[in-house]
């Protein structure tokens, strides 16, 4: 959703392309960080309960 919004802004105002692309990169990094945090949570649950649970629904 965010990428589509940024793409629309870039099309309307090409002067925003550089800044919008930086936001896309930041969003990608935040998504990767969230994936890593989810993996850590799953491992902690396994260590405490010996139960395999998938937190990424």
PDB file of N, H, CA, C and O in Angstrom:
ATOM      1  N   UNK A   1       0.818  -1.182   0.000  1.00  0.00           N
ATOM      2  CA  UNK A   1       0.000   0.000   0.000  1.00  0.00           C
ATOM      3  C   UNK A   1       0.868   1.254   0.000  1.00  0.00           C
ATOM      4  O   UNK A   1       0.626   2.174  -0.781  1.00  0.00           O
ATOM      5  N   UNK A   2       1.853   1.296   0.850  1.00  0.00           N
ATOM      6  H   UNK A   2       2.049   0.548   1.485  1.00  0.00           H
ATOM      7  CA  UNK A   2       2.695   2.486   0.920  1.00  0.00           C
ATOM      8  C   UNK A   2       3.431   2.712  -0.399  1.00  0.00           C
ATOM      9  O   UNK A   2       3.573   3.850  -0.845  1.00  0.00           O
ATOM     10  N   UNK A   3       3.901   1.627  -1.024  1.00  0.00           N
ATOM     11  H   UNK A   3       3.786   0.702  -0.661  1.00  0.00           H
ATOM     12  CA  UNK A   3       4.635   1.778  -2.274  1.00  0.00           C
ATOM     13  C   UNK A   3       3.752   2.398  -3.348  1.00  0.00           C
ATOM     14  O   UNK A   3       4.201   3.265  -4.099  1.00  0.00           O
ATOM     15  N   UNK A   4       2.513   1.963  -3.425  1.00  0.00           N
ATOM     16  H   UNK A   4       2.148   1.259  -2.815  1.00  0.00           H
ATOM     17  CA  UNK A   4       1.584   2.525  -4.404  1.00  0.00           C
ATOM     18  C   UNK A   4       1.346   4.007  -4.179  1.00  0.00           C
ATOM     19  O   UNK A   4       1.286   4.788  -5.129  1.00  0.00           O
ATOM     20  N   UNK A   5       1.210   4.390  -2.913  1.00  0.00           N
ATOM     21  H   UNK A   5       1.258   3.755  -2.141  1.00  0.00           H
ATOM     22  CA  UNK A   5       1.021   5.808  -2.589  1.00  0.00           C
ATOM     23  C   UNK A   5       2.238   6.622  -3.008  1.00  0.00           C
ATOM     24  O   UNK A   5       2.108   7.694  -3.598  1.00  0.00           O
ATOM     25  N   UNK A   6       3.424   6.100  -2.696  1.00  0.00           N
ATOM     26  H   UNK A   6       3.529   5.229  -2.217  1.00  0.00           H
ATOM     27  CA  UNK A   6       4.652   6.812  -3.062  1.00  0.00           C
ATOM     28  C   UNK A   6       4.807   6.901  -4.577  1.00  0.00           C
ATOM     29  O   UNK A   6       5.242   7.926  -5.100  1.00  0.00           O
ATOM     30  N   UNK A   7       4.455   5.838  -5.275  1.00  0.00           N
ATOM     31  H   UNK A   7       4.102   5.005  -4.850  1.00  0.00           H
ATOM     32  CA  UNK A   7       4.542   5.844  -6.736  1.00  0.00           C
ATOM     33  C   UNK A   7       3.633   6.925  -7.321  1.00  0.00           C
ATOM     34  O   UNK A   7       4.014   7.637  -8.251  1.00  0.00           O
ATOM     35  N   UNK A   8       2.451   7.035  -6.773  1.00  0.00           N
ATOM     36  H   UNK A   8       2.141   6.457  -6.018  1.00  0.00           H
ATOM     37  CA  UNK A   8       1.519   8.061  -7.244  1.00  0.00           C
ATOM     38  C   UNK A   8       2.087   9.468  -7.016  1.00  0.00           C
ATOM     39  O   UNK A   8       1.979  10.335  -7.883  1.00  0.00           O
ATOM     40  N   UNK A   9       2.686   9.681  -5.857  1.00  0.00           N
ATOM     41  H   UNK A   9       2.774   8.976  -5.153  1.00  0.00           H
ATOM     42  CA  UNK A   9       3.296  10.983  -5.553  1.00  0.00           C
ATOM     43  C   UNK A   9       4.449  11.269  -6.509  1.00  0.00           C
ATOM     44  O   UNK A   9       4.593  12.391  -6.995  1.00  0.00           O
ATOM     45  N   UNK A  10       5.283  10.242  -6.782  1.00  0.00           N
ATOM     46  H   UNK A  10       5.166   9.331  -6.386  1.00  0.00           H
ATOM     47  CA  UNK A  10       6.425  10.431  -7.683  1.00  0.00           C
ATOM     48  C   UNK A  10       5.960  10.774  -9.093  1.00  0.00           C
ATOM     49  O   UNK A  10       6.598  11.572  -9.779  1.00  0.00           O
ATOM     50  N   UNK A  11       4.850  10.176  -9.531  1.00  0.00           N
ATOM     51  H   UNK A  11       4.331   9.528  -8.974  1.00  0.00           H
ATOM     52  CA  UNK A  11       4.329  10.459 -10.872  1.00  0.00           C
ATOM     53  C   UNK A  11       3.813  11.897 -10.946  1.00  0.00           C
ATOM     54  O   UNK A  11       4.041  12.597 -11.933  1.00  0.00           O
ATOM     55  N   UNK A  12       3.117  12.327  -9.892  1.00  0.00           N
ATOM     56  H   UNK A  12       2.932  11.758  -9.091  1.00  0.00           H
ATOM     57  CA  UNK A  12       2.577  13.692  -9.880  1.00  0.00           C
ATOM     58  C   UNK A  12       3.662  14.752  -9.782  1.00  0.00           C
ATOM     59  O   UNK A  12       3.559  15.814 -10.396  1.00  0.00           O
ATOM     60  N   UNK A  13       4.722  14.457  -8.996  1.00  0.00           N
ATOM     61  H   UNK A  13       4.806  13.594  -8.497  1.00  0.00           H
ATOM     62  CA  UNK A  13       5.773  15.455  -8.772  1.00  0.00           C
ATOM     63  C   UNK A  13       7.139  14.770  -8.827  1.00  0.00           C
ATOM     64  O   UNK A  13       7.617  14.274  -7.807  1.00  0.00           O
ATOM     65  N   UNK A  14       7.773  14.734 -10.001  1.00  0.00           N
ATOM     66  H   UNK A  14       7.385  15.137 -10.830  1.00  0.00           H
ATOM     67  CA  UNK A  14       9.060  14.055 -10.154  1.00  0.00           C
ATOM     68  C   UNK A  14      10.157  14.576  -9.219  1.00  0.00           C
ATOM     69  O   UNK A  14      11.153  13.887  -9.000  1.00  0.00           O
ATOM     70  N   UNK A  15       9.990  15.769  -8.674  1.00  0.00           N
ATOM     71  H   UNK A  15       9.181  16.329  -8.853  1.00  0.00           H
ATOM     72  CA  UNK A  15      10.995  16.300  -7.745  1.00  0.00           C
ATOM     73  C   UNK A  15      11.044  15.493  -6.450  1.00  0.00           C
ATOM     74  O   UNK A  15      12.005  15.602  -5.688  1.00  0.00           O
ATOM     75  N   UNK A  16      10.013  14.684  -6.197  1.00  0.00           N
ATOM     76  H   UNK A  16       9.233  14.595  -6.816  1.00  0.00           H
ATOM     77  CA  UNK A  16       9.955  13.898  -4.958  1.00  0.00           C
ATOM     78  C   UNK A  16      10.558  12.504  -5.109  1.00  0.00           C
ATOM     79  O   UNK A  16      10.597  11.743  -4.142  1.00  0.00           O
ATOM     80  N   UNK A  17      11.027  12.161  -6.298  1.00  0.00           N
ATOM     81  H   UNK A  17      10.995  12.779  -7.084  1.00  0.00           H
ATOM     82  CA  UNK A  17      11.488  10.797  -6.559  1.00  0.00           C
ATOM     83  C   UNK A  17      12.594  10.377  -5.599  1.00  0.00           C
ATOM     84  O   UNK A  17      12.528   9.291  -5.024  1.00  0.00           O
ATOM     85  N   UNK A  18      13.596  11.210  -5.419  1.00  0.00           N
ATOM     86  H   UNK A  18      13.649  12.092  -5.886  1.00  0.00           H
ATOM     87  CA  UNK A  18      14.726  10.842  -4.554  1.00  0.00           C
ATOM     88  C   UNK A  18      14.251  10.559  -3.128  1.00  0.00           C
ATOM     89  O   UNK A  18      14.604   9.536  -2.541  1.00  0.00           O
ATOM     90  N   UNK A  19      13.467  11.452  -2.586  1.00  0.00           N
ATOM     91  H   UNK A  19      13.180  12.284  -3.063  1.00  0.00           H
ATOM     92  CA  UNK A  19      12.988  11.292  -1.206  1.00  0.00           C
ATOM     93  C   UNK A  19      12.056  10.086  -1.085  1.00  0.00           C
ATOM     94  O   UNK A  19      12.125   9.351  -0.099  1.00  0.00           O
ATOM     95  N   UNK A  20      11.197   9.877  -2.064  1.00  0.00           N
ATOM     96  H   UNK A  20      11.142  10.474  -2.864  1.00  0.00           H
ATOM     97  CA  UNK A  20      10.265   8.751  -2.026  1.00  0.00           C
ATOM     98  C   UNK A  20      11.014   7.424  -2.095  1.00  0.00           C
ATOM     99  O   UNK A  20      10.652   6.473  -1.402  1.00  0.00           O
ATOM    100  N   UNK A  21      12.049   7.352  -2.920  1.00  0.00           N
ATOM    101  H   UNK A  21      12.343   8.125  -3.482  1.00  0.00           H
ATOM    102  CA  UNK A  21      12.835   6.121  -2.997  1.00  0.00           C
ATOM    103  C   UNK A  21      13.543   5.837  -1.675  1.00  0.00           C
ATOM    104  O   UNK A  21      13.676   4.680  -1.276  1.00  0.00           O
ATOM    105  N   UNK A  22      13.994   6.884  -1.000  1.00  0.00           N
ATOM    106  H   UNK A  22      13.886   7.823  -1.324  1.00  0.00           H
ATOM    107  CA  UNK A  22      14.597   6.690   0.321  1.00  0.00           C
ATOM    108  C   UNK A  22      13.575   6.106   1.294  1.00  0.00           C
ATOM    109  O   UNK A  22      13.912   5.240   2.102  1.00  0.00           O
ATOM    110  N   UNK A  23      12.335   6.572   1.219  1.00  0.00           N
ATOM    111  H   UNK A  23      12.062   7.275   0.562  1.00  0.00           H
ATOM    112  CA  UNK A  23      11.282   6.035   2.082  1.00  0.00           C
ATOM    113  C   UNK A  23      10.996   4.571   1.770  1.00  0.00           C
ATOM    114  O   UNK A  23      10.731   3.784   2.679  1.00  0.00           O
ATOM    115  N   UNK A  24      11.047   4.200   0.491  1.00  0.00           N
ATOM    116  H   UNK A  24      11.262   4.839  -0.247  1.00  0.00           H
ATOM    117  CA  UNK A  24      10.845   2.801   0.108  1.00  0.00           C
ATOM    118  C   UNK A  24      11.939   1.933   0.723  1.00  0.00           C
ATOM    119  O   UNK A  24      11.660   0.845   1.226  1.00  0.00           O
ATOM    120  N   UNK A  25      13.178   2.408   0.684  1.00  0.00           N
ATOM    121  H   UNK A  25      13.404   3.293   0.276  1.00  0.00           H
ATOM    122  CA  UNK A  25      14.295   1.658   1.260  1.00  0.00           C
ATOM    123  C   UNK A  25      14.126   1.524   2.769  1.00  0.00           C
ATOM    124  O   UNK A  25      14.344   0.448   3.325  1.00  0.00           O
ATOM    125  N   UNK A  26      13.742   2.607   3.430  1.00  0.00           N
ATOM    126  H   UNK A  26      13.565   3.481   2.978  1.00  0.00           H
ATOM    127  CA  UNK A  26      13.516   2.557   4.884  1.00  0.00           C
ATOM    128  C   UNK A  26      12.408   1.560   5.210  1.00  0.00           C
ATOM    129  O   UNK A  26      12.535   0.781   6.155  1.00  0.00           O
ATOM    130  N   UNK A  27      11.331   1.578   4.441  1.00  0.00           N
ATOM    131  H   UNK A  27      11.228   2.211   3.674  1.00  0.00           H
ATOM    132  CA  UNK A  27      10.221   0.652   4.674  1.00  0.00           C
ATOM    133  C   UNK A  27      10.680  -0.794   4.516  1.00  0.00           C
ATOM    134  O   UNK A  27      10.276  -1.664   5.287  1.00  0.00           O
ATOM    135  N   UNK A  28      11.522  -1.049   3.519  1.00  0.00           N
ATOM    136  H   UNK A  28      11.850  -0.342   2.892  1.00  0.00           H
ATOM    137  CA  UNK A  28      12.025  -2.408   3.306  1.00  0.00           C
ATOM    138  C   UNK A  28      12.872  -2.862   4.496  1.00  0.00           C
ATOM    139  O   UNK A  28      12.760  -4.002   4.947  1.00  0.00           O
ATOM    140  N   UNK A  29      13.720  -1.962   5.001  1.00  0.00           N
ATOM    141  H   UNK A  29      13.811  -1.036   4.635  1.00  0.00           H
ATOM    142  CA  UNK A  29      14.556  -2.301   6.155  1.00  0.00           C
ATOM    143  C   UNK A  29      13.708  -2.540   7.406  1.00  0.00           C
ATOM    144  O   UNK A  29      13.996  -3.450   8.185  1.00  0.00           O
ATOM    145  N   UNK A  30      12.680  -1.742   7.600  1.00  0.00           N
ATOM    146  H   UNK A  30      12.446  -1.003   6.968  1.00  0.00           H
ATOM    147  CA  UNK A  30      11.793  -1.944   8.750  1.00  0.00           C
ATOM    148  C   UNK A  30      11.066  -3.282   8.655  1.00  0.00           C
ATOM    149  O   UNK A  30      10.872  -3.959   9.664  1.00  0.00           O
ATOM    150  N   UNK A  31      10.669  -3.660   7.450  1.00  0.00           N
ATOM    151  H   UNK A  31      10.827  -3.110   6.630  1.00  0.00           H
ATOM    152  CA  UNK A  31       9.996  -4.945   7.262  1.00  0.00           C
ATOM    153  C   UNK A  31      10.939  -6.100   7.591  1.00  0.00           C
ATOM    154  O   UNK A  31      10.533  -7.079   8.216  1.00  0.00           O
ATOM    155  N   UNK A  32      12.197  -5.983   7.169  1.00  0.00           N
ATOM    156  H   UNK A  32      12.527  -5.188   6.660  1.00  0.00           H
ATOM    157  CA  UNK A  32      13.180  -7.028   7.494  1.00  0.00           C
ATOM    158  C   UNK A  32      13.423  -7.110   8.990  1.00  0.00           C
ATOM    159  O   UNK A  32      13.528  -8.203   9.547  1.00  0.00           O
ATOM    160  N   UNK A  33      13.512  -5.954   9.646  1.00  0.00           N
ATOM    161  H   UNK A  33      13.426  -5.066   9.193  1.00  0.00           H
ATOM    162  CA  UNK A  33      13.703  -5.934  11.099  1.00  0.00           C
ATOM    163  C   UNK A  33      12.524  -6.613  11.791  1.00  0.00           C
ATOM    164  O   UNK A  33      12.712  -7.379  12.737  1.00  0.00           O
ATOM    165  N   UNK A  34      11.317  -6.336  11.323  1.00  0.00           N
ATOM    166  H   UNK A  34      11.164  -5.714  10.555  1.00  0.00           H
ATOM    167  CA  UNK A  34      10.129  -6.963  11.909  1.00  0.00           C
ATOM    168  C   UNK A  34      10.161  -8.471  11.717  1.00  0.00           C
ATOM    169  O   UNK A  34       9.777  -9.214  12.620  1.00  0.00           O
ATOM    170  N   UNK A  35      10.614  -8.936  10.557  1.00  0.00           N
ATOM    171  H   UNK A  35      10.926  -8.333   9.824  1.00  0.00           H
ATOM    172  CA  UNK A  35      10.733 -10.378  10.319  1.00  0.00           C
ATOM    173  C   UNK A  35      11.730 -11.010  11.285  1.00  0.00           C
ATOM    174  O   UNK A  35      11.478 -12.089  11.820  1.00  0.00           O
ATOM    175  N   UNK A  36      12.860 -10.342  11.511  1.00  0.00           N
ATOM    176  H   UNK A  36      13.064  -9.464  11.077  1.00  0.00           H
ATOM    177  CA  UNK A  36      13.858 -10.859  12.449  1.00  0.00           C
ATOM    178  C   UNK A  36      13.299 -10.901  13.873  1.00  0.00           C
ATOM    179  O   UNK A  36      13.523 -11.868  14.601  1.00  0.00           O
ATOM    180  N   UNK A  37      12.580  -9.863  14.266  1.00  0.00           N
ATOM    181  H   UNK A  37      12.398  -9.077  13.675  1.00  0.00           H
ATOM    182  CA  UNK A  37      11.996  -9.815  15.606  1.00  0.00           C
ATOM    183  C   UNK A  37      10.981 -10.940  15.785  1.00  0.00           C
ATOM    184  O   UNK A  37      10.913 -11.555  16.849  1.00  0.00           O
ATOM    185  N   UNK A  38      10.195 -11.209  14.748  1.00  0.00           N
ATOM    186  H   UNK A  38      10.250 -10.709  13.883  1.00  0.00           H
ATOM    187  CA  UNK A  38       9.236 -12.308  14.802  1.00  0.00           C
ATOM    188  C   UNK A  38       9.957 -13.636  14.979  1.00  0.00           C
ATOM    189  O   UNK A  38       9.525 -14.475  15.770  1.00  0.00           O
ATOM    190  N   UNK A  39      11.047 -13.836  14.253  1.00  0.00           N
ATOM    191  H   UNK A  39      11.398 -13.155  13.611  1.00  0.00           H
ATOM    192  CA  UNK A  39      11.827 -15.073  14.384  1.00  0.00           C
ATOM    193  C   UNK A  39      12.380 -15.224  15.792  1.00  0.00           C
ATOM    194  O   UNK A  39      12.367 -16.319  16.353  1.00  0.00           O
ATOM    195  N   UNK A  40      12.864 -14.134  16.360  1.00  0.00           N
ATOM    196  H   UNK A  40      12.875 -13.244  15.904  1.00  0.00           H
ATOM    197  CA  UNK A  40      13.380 -14.176  17.732  1.00  0.00           C
ATOM    198  C   UNK A  40      12.259 -14.581  18.689  1.00  0.00           C
ATOM    199  O   UNK A  40      12.464 -15.415  19.570  1.00  0.00           O
ATOM    200  N   UNK A  41      11.077 -13.991  18.517  1.00  0.00           N
ATOM    201  H   UNK A  41      10.911 -13.313  17.801  1.00  0.00           H
ATOM    202  CA  UNK A  41       9.939 -14.337  19.365  1.00  0.00           C
ATOM    203  C   UNK A  41       9.576 -15.807  19.258  1.00  0.00           C
ATOM    204  O   UNK A  41       9.298 -16.448  20.271  1.00  0.00           O
ATOM    205  N   UNK A  42       9.573 -16.352  18.046  1.00  0.00           N
ATOM    206  H   UNK A  42       9.798 -15.830  17.223  1.00  0.00           H
ATOM    207  CA  UNK A  42       9.267 -17.771  17.854  1.00  0.00           C
ATOM    208  C   UNK A  42      10.295 -18.651  18.544  1.00  0.00           C
ATOM    209  O   UNK A  42       9.940 -19.668  19.140  1.00  0.00           O
ATOM    210  N   UNK A  43      11.561 -18.272  18.471  1.00  0.00           N
ATOM    211  H   UNK A  43      11.850 -17.446  17.987  1.00  0.00           H
ATOM    212  CA  UNK A  43      12.612 -19.057  19.122  1.00  0.00           C
ATOM    213  C   UNK A  43      12.507 -18.996  20.640  1.00  0.00           C
ATOM    214  O   UNK A  43      12.731 -19.996  21.322  1.00  0.00           O
ATOM    215  N   UNK A  44      12.166 -17.828  21.167  1.00  0.00           N
ATOM    216  H   UNK A  44      11.983 -17.016  20.613  1.00  0.00           H
ATOM    217  CA  UNK A  44      12.006 -17.697  22.621  1.00  0.00           C
ATOM    218  C   UNK A  44      10.844 -18.569  23.094  1.00  0.00           C
ATOM    219  O   UNK A  44      10.957 -19.257  24.108  1.00  0.00           O
ATOM    220  N   UNK A  45       9.729 -18.542  22.364  1.00  0.00           N
ATOM    221  H   UNK A  45       9.637 -17.982  21.540  1.00  0.00           H
ATOM    222  CA  UNK A  45       8.590 -19.395  22.723  1.00  0.00           C
ATOM    223  C   UNK A  45       9.018 -20.854  22.725  1.00  0.00           C
ATOM    224  O   UNK A  45       8.661 -21.602  23.635  1.00  0.00           O
ATOM    225  N   UNK A  46       9.779 -21.268  21.715  1.00  0.00           N
ATOM    226  H   UNK A  46      10.069 -20.661  20.975  1.00  0.00           H
ATOM    227  CA  UNK A  46      10.234 -22.653  21.653  1.00  0.00           C
ATOM    228  C   UNK A  46      11.152 -22.986  22.828  1.00  0.00           C
ATOM    229  O   UNK A  46      11.038 -24.058  23.422  1.00  0.00           O
ATOM    230  N   UNK A  47      12.057 -22.071  23.161  1.00  0.00           N
ATOM    231  H   UNK A  47      12.149 -21.201  22.678  1.00  0.00           H
ATOM    232  CA  UNK A  47      12.988 -22.322  24.264  1.00  0.00           C
ATOM    233  C   UNK A  47      12.249 -22.458  25.596  1.00  0.00           C
ATOM    234  O   UNK A  47      12.651 -23.250  26.447  1.00  0.00           O
ATOM    235  N   UNK A  48      11.185 -21.699  25.779  1.00  0.00           N
ATOM    236  H   UNK A  48      10.858 -21.055  25.087  1.00  0.00           H
ATOM    237  CA  UNK A  48      10.464 -21.708  27.053  1.00  0.00           C
ATOM    238  C   UNK A  48       9.456 -22.852  27.120  1.00  0.00           C
ATOM    239  O   UNK A  48       9.313 -23.488  28.164  1.00  0.00           O
ATOM    240  N   UNK A  49       8.753 -23.121  26.012  1.00  0.00           N
ATOM    241  H   UNK A  49       8.870 -22.604  25.163  1.00  0.00           H
ATOM    242  CA  UNK A  49       7.643 -24.080  26.052  1.00  0.00           C
ATOM    243  C   UNK A  49       7.888 -25.361  25.260  1.00  0.00           C
ATOM    244  O   UNK A  49       7.096 -26.298  25.357  1.00  0.00           O
ATOM    245  N   UNK A  50       8.955 -25.424  24.487  1.00  0.00           N
ATOM    246  H   UNK A  50       9.599 -24.663  24.408  1.00  0.00           H
ATOM    247  CA  UNK A  50       9.226 -26.541  23.562  1.00  0.00           C
ATOM    248  C   UNK A  50       8.094 -26.705  22.548  1.00  0.00           C
ATOM    249  O   UNK A  50       7.853 -27.803  22.046  1.00  0.00           O
ATOM    250  N   UNK A  51       7.420 -25.630  22.260  1.00  0.00           N
ATOM    251  H   UNK A  51       7.616 -24.738  22.668  1.00  0.00           H
ATOM    252  CA  UNK A  51       6.293 -25.637  21.342  1.00  0.00           C
ATOM    253  C   UNK A  51       6.631 -24.793  20.117  1.00  0.00           C
ATOM    254  O   UNK A  51       7.025 -23.633  20.242  1.00  0.00           O
ATOM    255  N   UNK A  52       6.473 -25.386  18.924  1.00  0.00           N
ATOM    256  H   UNK A  52       6.153 -26.328  18.823  1.00  0.00           H
ATOM    257  CA  UNK A  52       6.717 -24.641  17.689  1.00  0.00           C
ATOM    258  C   UNK A  52       5.471 -23.833  17.347  1.00  0.00           C
ATOM    259  O   UNK A  52       4.400 -24.395  17.116  1.00  0.00           O
ATOM    260  N   UNK A  53       5.617 -22.513  17.316  1.00  0.00           N
ATOM    261  H   UNK A  53       6.487 -22.056  17.504  1.00  0.00           H
ATOM    262  CA  UNK A  53       4.495 -21.639  16.979  1.00  0.00           C
ATOM    263  C   UNK A  53       4.933 -20.650  15.923  1.00  0.00           C
ATOM    264  O   UNK A  53       6.044 -20.120  15.965  1.00  0.00           O
ATOM    265  N   UNK A  54       4.050 -20.409  14.980  1.00  0.00           N
ATOM    266  H   UNK A  54       3.148 -20.840  14.946  1.00  0.00           H
ATOM    267  CA  UNK A  54       4.328 -19.409  13.951  1.00  0.00           C
ATOM    268  C   UNK A  54       3.591 -18.127  14.327  1.00  0.00           C
ATOM    269  O   UNK A  54       2.363 -18.107  14.419  1.00  0.00           O
ATOM    270  N   UNK A  55       4.354 -17.063  14.543  1.00  0.00           N
ATOM    271  H   UNK A  55       5.351 -17.080  14.469  1.00  0.00           H
ATOM    272  CA  UNK A  55       3.755 -15.803  14.965  1.00  0.00           C
ATOM    273  C   UNK A  55       3.350 -14.932  13.792  1.00  0.00           C
ATOM    274  O   UNK A  55       2.547 -14.012  13.952  1.00  0.00           O
ATOM    275  N   UNK A  56       3.888 -15.205  12.624  1.00  0.00           N
ATOM    276  H   UNK A  56       4.540 -15.952  12.494  1.00  0.00           H
ATOM    277  CA  UNK A  56       3.609 -14.394  11.435  1.00  0.00           C
ATOM    278  C   UNK A  56       2.336 -14.896  10.771  1.00  0.00           C
ATOM    279  O   UNK A  56       2.381 -15.779   9.914  1.00  0.00           O
ATOM    280  N   UNK A  57       1.220 -14.339  11.162  1.00  0.00           N
ATOM    281  H   UNK A  57       1.184 -13.621  11.858  1.00  0.00           H
ATOM    282  CA  UNK A  57      -0.054 -14.826  10.625  1.00  0.00           C
ATOM    283  C   UNK A  57      -0.440 -14.091   9.400  1.00  0.00           C
ATOM    284  O   UNK A  57      -1.486 -14.372   8.815  1.00  0.00           O
TER     285      UNK A  57
END
